[in-house]
Amino acid sequence: MKRICTICARGGSKGVKNKNIRDLLGQPLIVYTLRQAQECQLFDIIAMSSDSQKILDIAQNYGVDILVNRPPELATDRSAKIPAIQHCVEEVERLSGQKFDVVVDLDATSPLRLPEDIQSAVSLLETEKISNVITGTPSRRSPYFNLVELGRDSVVRLSKPLNQPIVRRQDSPKCFDMNASIYVWQRDVLFNATTVFNPDTRLFLMPEERSIDIDSELDFEIVELLMRKKSIH
């Protein structure tokens, strides 16, 4: 079983400027993901894909196996993630002469995950022999109870009303937030994919405290606070 880990990190960011290389407790943000990939000891090759030479240089300094220059058309604000992963895998297979069975993509903006989370998500895919695994955490809001939408008429409505209204959140169907931390694919499924959802897609649950994806300055501050607290204890 050959496994590749891809880490796809763009140079630009609107929510948090240069977030992938921003200092987080003395290290660039992407370094936490690189080290997690190395520490879980699962991968034949760890590859960094980026349109930023600064990001690629940092990855090289921290021992990434293969660097992939991402084409500009796959690195815009509107670019989808799956084509970037596919391109990265294709380039690594071309450069290494290897073909992989399992592809694991780690989001560079999720530094709170543990190597054990990666190991468990991969184990779920390989043990159950399913198409792919995504990660998530129990949602704080429910579309059946307290998640609302604003219509074109400016009227607020429940996102997913039921015929029998729910009066307690505990009674609503269980919902989960995709935390964008870990994606695990069978390689051949990935190359036929346009979405992360397949008929047999499984969810690997992670706790809320390891599920923050940095998309804003507030996210960055929360992650920094949690990491300081962890280092103190």
N, C-alpha and C positions, 0 to 999 in steps of 0.2 A: 504494500500500500504506500504510494508516494503522495506526499502532501506538500502543498505550497501555501505560504502565508503571504497575502498581499496587503500592503498598507498604502492607500491612495490619498495623498494630501496635496491639495492645491495651494498655490502661493497666495492667492487673493482671498480676502474674507471681508464681508461687509459688516457682520454683526460684531466681530472682535477683530480689530486690525492685526494682521500677521499672526493669528492665533496659533497656528501650527508650530511656529518657532518662538513664540512668546515664552519668557522665563516663568517657570512655575517651580518655586522653591529651589532655585539654583540650576534648573535644567530646562532645555527647550521642551515644550509640551510633547512633541512627537517622540521624545526619548522614552517616555514611560511605556508607550505602546511597543516600541522596538524591544525594550527589555522584557516585557511580558511575553512577547513572541519567542524570544530566545529562551526564557526561563521555563516555558512549558515543555520544551524539548520534544516537540512533535514534528517539526518541519524539516524536509529535505532542503528547502530553499526558502529564505525570507526575502521578499522583494519590496522595494519602495518605488512607487510611481508618483511622479510630480512634474509640474511645469516649472517649478522653482529650483534653480541651481543651489540656492542656500539650503533648501530642504534636502536635496540630494547629497550635498556635501556633509551635512550633519549625519545623515543616515550612513554614509560611508565611514565616517569617523567612529560610529558606534557599531560597526561590524555587520551591516546588512550585506547579504550575499550578492544581490544583483540590483542595480539601479536602472529604472526605466523612465525615459523622457516621455511624458504624456503630451500628445499632440494638442495644439491650442483648441481645436474643436471639441475636445473632450474635457476641457478645463475652464469652461465658461460658467457663469452663475446659473445657467439653465441646463447645464450638462447633467445627464442621468448618471447614476453611480455604476450600474451594471456594465455599460459599454467600457467604462474605464477599467473595471476589473478584468473584463474579457481581453482588452488590449494588453494589460499587464501580463496576464497568464500567457498569451500568445507570444509576447516578446521574450519572456523567460524561457519558454519551451524552445523557441528558435535559438536563443543564445546558449542554452545549456544542453540542448539535444535530448532533454528528458520530456516525458509526458506524464502529467499528474492525474491521480485518481480523485483527490479531494482538494478543494480550494477553500481556504479560510480567509475572509477579509476582516481586518480589524480597523475600526474607526479610530483615527488619530486623535479625536477630541473626546475620548472616553477613558481617561487615565485611571479611573477608580476600579476598573475590573481587575480580577486576579488571574494569574496563570491557571488556577484550578477551574475558573469559569470557562476558559478556552478548552481545556482538556475535557471537561464534562460535556460541552456542546458538541465537540467532535465525536466523543464516545456515543452520544445520543444518535447522531447521524449513522455512524458505522455499525452500531449494535442493532438499530431498528431497520437499517437498510432502506432509508427514506431519501427523498430528493434533496431536501435542504432543511436547515434549522435557522431560525431567527431568535433573537433574544429580547426579553421584555421584562416588565415589572408590573405588579398590580396597579391599576390606574386610580388616581385620586378622584377623578370625576367620572360619572357614568352618563352616557348618552341617553339612558333610560330614565334618569332621575334629575341630574343637575348640570348637564352639559347642554348648552342652548345655542341656537343659531339665530342670526338676525336676517330676516327676509328682506326682499326688495321693497316691501311696504313698511320697513323699519319696525315691524312687529317681532317680538322675541318669541321663539317657539322651542320646545324641547326637541333635541336633535333626532331622537328615535323613540317617539311615543308608542306605547303599547295599548291594546284594546282595553286592558284592565290596568288603570293607572297605579303606579307604585308610590306608596306613601313613606316607605323607609328605604334608604339607600342599600341597606343590608339585604333587601329582598330582590334587588335588581340582578340580572344576569352578570356573571363575572366578566370584567373587561380589563384589558392590559394595555399599557403603553409600550410600543416598540421603542427600545432604548438605543437602537442603532449601534450597539457595541460590537457584536460578533455576528457574522454571517458565515454559515458553513454550507458548502454545496458539493454535490457530486459533480465532477468536472463536466461531464456530458450534458447534465441538466442545465448548468450555468450557461453553456454556449447555445442553448435553445431558448433562453429565458428573456423575457421583456419585463417581468415583474418578479418580486420575491415570493409570491404566493403560488403554490402548486397544490394539487389535490391532497397531497400527503405532507405538506409543510408542518413542521412541529415547532413549538415554542419552548425555549429553555428559559426558565425563570431565574432572574437575578434580583437580589434585594435592592430596595430603593436607594440605599446609601452607596451602591456601586453602579448605579444606572444613570448618572447625570451625564448628559451629552452637552458639551460646551457650545452654546449657540449665542450667548450674550455675555455682557460684562458681569451681570448678576450670577450667571452660571459659573463664570471663572472665579468669582469671589467665593462662592459656596464651595467649589471644589478645593480651592486653596485653603479655606477654613477647615474642611474635613481632613485634608492631608496633613495640616499642621497638628490637628487634634490627634490624628493617628500616630504621628511621629513622636508626640509628647508621651503617649501611652505605650 
